[in-house]
Amino acid sequence: MAKSATVQATNATERVGNSLKGSFNRFKSFYNDVRSEMKKVTTPSRKEVQATTVVVIITVFLFGAYFAVVDFVMGHSIDKLLRYFSHR
């Protein structure tokens, strides 16, 4: 009986040890992959950042104007529709 308990405890210890080794190896592999990918990253030049910033700002203003027009048209349309039906 004692021998069986000792074998089970040893097996449990080995499983925990193997699990920790596996976790460490996965973490090490992940870390190495991240390092190799980060070496491929390049930062944009100042000129590229300025160009994309201008594009973003212009796009935001264009979408803002578009939604303002749509809001104005829809608001007036709904207002006229409600006034038409409320006077009847």
C-alpha positions in Angstrom: 0.0 0.0 0.0 2.8 2.5 0.9 4.7 1.6 -2.3 1.6 2.4 -4.4 1.2 5.8 -2.7 4.8 6.6 -3.2 4.6 5.7 -6.9 1.5 7.9 -7.3 3.2 10.8 -5.5 6.2 10.4 -7.8 4.1 10.3 -10.9 2.2 13.4 -9.7 5.5 15.2 -9.1 6.8 14.2 -12.5 3.6 15.5 -14.2 3.9 18.9 -12.4 7.6 19.1 -13.3 6.9 18.2 -16.9 4.0 20.7 -17.0 6.3 23.5 -15.7 9.0 22.6 -18.2 6.4 22.7 -21.0 5.1 26.1 -19.8 8.6 27.5 -19.6 9.5 26.2 -23.1 6.3 27.7 -24.6 7.1 31.0 -22.9 10.7 30.9 -24.1 9.5 30.1 -27.7 6.9 32.9 -27.5 9.6 35.4 -26.2 12.0 34.4 -29.0 9.2 34.8 -31.6 8.4 38.3 -30.3 12.0 39.4 -30.4 12.5 38.2 -34.0 9.3 40.0 -35.1 10.2 43.2 -33.3 13.5 43.2 -35.2 11.5 43.5 -38.4 9.5 46.5 -37.2 10.5 49.9 -38.7 9.4 53.3 -37.5 8.0 55.6 -40.1 9.8 58.8 -41.1 8.6 62.2 -40.0 7.4 62.9 -43.5 5.3 59.7 -43.6 3.8 60.5 -40.2 2.9 64.0 -41.3 1.4 62.8 -44.6 -0.8 60.2 -42.9 -1.9 62.7 -40.3 -3.0 65.1 -42.9 -5.0 62.3 -44.7 -6.7 61.4 -41.4 -7.6 65.0 -40.5 -9.1 65.6 -44.0 -11.0 62.3 -43.9 -12.4 63.2 -40.4 -13.6 66.6 -41.7 -15.2 65.1 -44.8 -17.1 62.4 -42.8 -18.1 65.1 -40.4 -19.5 67.3 -43.2 -21.3 64.3 -44.8 -22.9 63.3 -41.5 -23.9 66.9 -40.8 -25.7 67.1 -44.2 -27.4 63.8 -43.7 -28.5 64.8 -40.2 -29.8 68.1 -41.5 -31.8 66.5 -44.3 -33.2 63.7 -42.2 -34.1 66.1 -39.4 -35.9 68.5 -41.7 -37.7 65.6 -43.5 -38.9 64.1 -40.3 -39.9 67.5 -38.9 -42.0 68.3 -42.0 -43.5 64.8 -42.0 -44.6 65.2 -38.3 -45.9 68.7 -38.9 -47.9 67.4 -41.9 -49.6 64.6 -39.9 -50.1 66.7 -36.7 -52.1 69.4 -38.5 -54.6 66.9 -39.9 
